[in-house]
């Protein structure tokens, strides 16, 4: 395996050493001087100074650091132990798919109808209502057809959320002591009720 001449020439490789092609966001390695500097900025040595069980507590801690003129631009909230939670909301039937399609089609029809009313000299409300009805009808048809084409492979609706088990406050190593002092003061104030 060869070593790239410079960090700019680095291409990520899989275990076998085969170069991985760039994804939709492009090659994950910086290719110009500006983005290389930004990449190095993100790789500064950092130290975890506190851990919290929920995001609002971590956010409150960073807000407290900010209120005390701490350089929060050198701070990160890092969620660990990530898990994807998909909450099933209900059964999806062709009728429900048609209803959801009709609702989104009606919104699109409202938008198109509004554009048409800009150029209509009379009965603009009739144009607007017609566009909404036509949009809802086509949306219902496409929603029902799209659901029927799944062949029953996904007969439910759901909502996905990403949750972390804990949140760590990480700061640059050279200012970690100052952050610890401030966060200790915050914890002390919270425990005494001040």
Secondary structure as GFF3:
##gff-version 3
##sequence-region A 1 194
A	DSSP	three_ten_helix	7	9	.	.	.	ID=ss1
A	DSSP	alpha_helix	33	42	.	.	.	ID=ss2
A	DSSP	beta_strand	46	52	.	.	.	ID=ss3
A	DSSP	alpha_helix	55	67	.	.	.	ID=ss4
A	DSSP	three_ten_helix	72	74	.	.	.	ID=ss5
A	DSSP	beta_strand	75	80	.	.	.	ID=ss6
A	DSSP	beta_strand	83	91	.	.	.	ID=ss7
A	DSSP	alpha_helix	94	118	.	.	.	ID=ss8
A	DSSP	alpha_helix	124	149	.	.	.	ID=ss9
A	DSSP	beta_strand	156	163	.	.	.	ID=ss10
A	DSSP	beta_strand	166	172	.	.	.	ID=ss11
A	DSSP	three_ten_helix	173	175	.	.	.	ID=ss12
A	DSSP	alpha_helix	176	192	.	.	.	ID=ss13
###
